[in-house]
């Protein structure tokens, strides 16, 4: 605790080649007590930008997935609370005020704080398709919580915790370039499949189609993507495509093992 009886805050990031968005991200969290950035081998000026903003920069090239990398990054945090943020996100003034209010209160055990995320997609923020408020759990006691081991879609361990919603949004530059976004989706699908394959999950060939159709209908109709016009239709198609890629990648991993055992 600080001498003003205010809890302290470590903002923690993992990064690789994040120079295009990092400036806005770090500018939005300059009020934190410390900023920790763990780099995984950037060949742009990510680490230089981080240093300019006063971040403590570390490196880990032994990539074992997003969950493990976040665990390693958090180990460098020295404050009472950790706020985990992505390099393409920024904290709004309203969210900052909400976090600051938590820091001035007595520390509560087994409480995780979530914030709404406002996602940017090809020129506009999305308010349907399940993309808003898109609550994510990011603020928690440093010594009490950490991320799970997931290769992708990692999350804070919530065992026994109460989740409290913060006011304000995280601004997320989800998709500013269509080709880059598609490539990222392919990487996520591959990591998801590897993760589920290691867990022993099995799927049939047809499940890739049924899950993709279900994902489209859920996004476009149930989550009201239709109200987002052309952007909503395109995003619904992309989510269906991503879902298909996840399941067909897992199915293909199963086939490779089956073929090896039969050869």
N, C-alpha and C positions, 0 to 999 in steps of 0.2 A: 504493500500500500504506500501511496505517496504521503508527504507531510501534510497535504491539504485534505487528507481523508477521502481522497478520490481514488477509485480503482484505476489501475493502469491498463493500457491497451496495446497489444502487438497486432499490427496488420501484417498478414502473411500471404505471400504469393509464390506460385511456381511459374516458371517462364521458360520459353524458348522462342527466339526470333519474334519478340513482341513489340518491337520498336514503334510500329505504326499506331498502337493504341495505348502504350504504357504511359505516355506523358499525361494524358487526361486522367488515367487511373490514379497515378501517384499524386497528381495535383489535388485530387478530391479527398485524399486521406492524409494530408500534411499535418493535420491536427493530432494524429496518433502519437503515442509516446515512443514507438519505434516501428520501423517498417523492415520486414525480413523478406528478401527475395532469394529463392533457390533456383538457379539457372541449370538447365540440362544440356547445355552445349550450343548456345546461340552463336551465330556467325554474323549477326548484324550488331547494332550498338545498344542492344537491350541492357547489358550490364553497365555501360557508360551512363545511360539515361537514369538508371536506378541509383547509381552513385551520386549523380547530380542532384537528385531529390533527397539525398541523405539516407537512402536505404542501406542496410547491412546486406551485402551481397555474398552468397555462398554458391558452391557448385556441386552437383552430383550427376555424373555421366552414366551411372549404373541404373538406367531406367527400368523400373519394375512395375510400371503402371501408375496411373494418376493417384490412386489411394496411397500407395507406398511413398510416392514422392511428396505428397502433402504431409504425411507422417514425419518424414525426414525434415521437411521445412519447419514444421511446428516445433521440433526439438530445439531449434535456435531461439525460439521465443522466450522472453524473460519476464513478461508482464502478467498481470492477474488474468486478463481476458485475451483471447485470440479472436480476431475477425479475419476470416479467410475470404479473400477476394480474387477474382480472375483478372488477368491483365487487360481484358477487353471490357471490364466493368468500371463504373464510377459511382461514387456515393453522392446522392443528392443532399442538399442542405437540410431537408426535412428528416432524412434518414440519419444524418450526422447528429442532429439535435436529439433524436430518439436514442441513439447509442450513447451519447453524452449523458443523457438522463439515467441510463442504466449504470454508468460508471460512478455516478454520484450517490447511488443507493447502496445499502448494505449488500454484500455479495450473497446471492442465494444459491445454495447447492442444488444440483440436479435440475438446473434450468438451462434450456437452450433457446436462443432468440432467433427468430426467422424474419426475413424481410422479403417484400415483393420485388420481383424482377421485371422490368419493362424491357422487352426484347425488340431490337431494331432488325428489320428485315427488308433489304433492298429499297431503302429510301423512306421507310416509315416505321413507327412503333406499332406492334400488333396488340390488339385488345381482345382477340378471340382465338380460336384454334387451340385453346389450352395454354396459350403463351402469356396470359396475364390473368391474375397477378403472379403466377409461377413462383410461389413462395419457396425460398431456399433457406436452410438453416446454416448460419455462418458465424454467429457470435456465441461463445461459450467459454467456460473457465479453462484456462490453458492446462492446468494439472489434472483436470477431471475428465476431459473428453479428447478424442482424436478421431481421425477418419478411418474408415474400414479399408480392407485390402483390395477392393475392386480395381480391375484394370481400367475400367471406364465407368461413368455414372456413379462415381464414388460419393459417399455421404458420411456425415458425422454419425458416430455411434449414439443412438438415442435411448439405449437401454435404461429404463427407470427414470427417464427425464420428462419434465413438463416443458412443452413448447409454448413460448410467449411471442406474439406477433409484434414487431416493431412498426412504427409509422414510417412512411417514406419509401422510396424506391431505389433499387440498384438499376442503373442504366446499363444495358448490356448490348454491345455491338455484335450481335449474333451473326448477322450476315450482311456484309457490305459488298462482297464480291461473290457472284454465284458459283464460279468455278472452284474457288477456294473452299466455299461452304460445302460443295458436293464432295470434294476430296476429304474434308474433315469428317463428313458423314460416313464415307467409306471406311475410314480409319476407325471410327467409333463402332461401326458394325462388325468389323474384323475383331476388334478387342472384345466386344460383347460376346461374340461367338467363341473365342478362345477361353474366356472366363467361364461361360456355361459348359463348354466342353470339358474343362478341367473339373467341373463340379459333377460331371456325369450326366448332364441333361441330354435327352435324346428327342429328336423331332423327326417327323416324316416329311417327305418332299412336298406334299400338298399343304402342309401347315404354313409354308412361306406365302402361298397365295391367299389362304384364308385369313391369316393374320394381317396381311397387307390390305386386303379389302376391308377388313374390320377397322384397321387404323384409319383408312380414308374416310369411312362413314362416320366414325367417332369424331374425327377432327373437323370434317366439313359440315356435318349436320348437328351432332350432339353438342359439340363445342363451338358451334355457330361460326365456323370459318366462312360460311357463305356471306356473313355480314361484313367481312373484310374484302369483298370484291375479288378482283383478279389476284391480289396478294394472298387472300385466303385460299383460293383454289390452288394456286401454285404451291403454297406451303403444305396444303393437305396432300397433294400429289407427292411432294418430297418426303413427307413423313411416311406415307405408304411405301414409297421406294426404299426408304431407310429400313422400315420394318421387314420388307421382303429381303433385303440384303443381309440383315441380321440372321434370319432363319435359314436362308439358303447357304450362308457361310457356315453355320453350325452343321447343317445337313452334309455339306461337302467335307467337313472335317471328319464326320462319322464315316463317310464313304471311303476316305483315304485310309482309315484304319481297317475297315472291312476288306478293302482290296489288298492291303499288305498281308493280312492274316490268311487270305485265300491264295496268295501267290507262293 
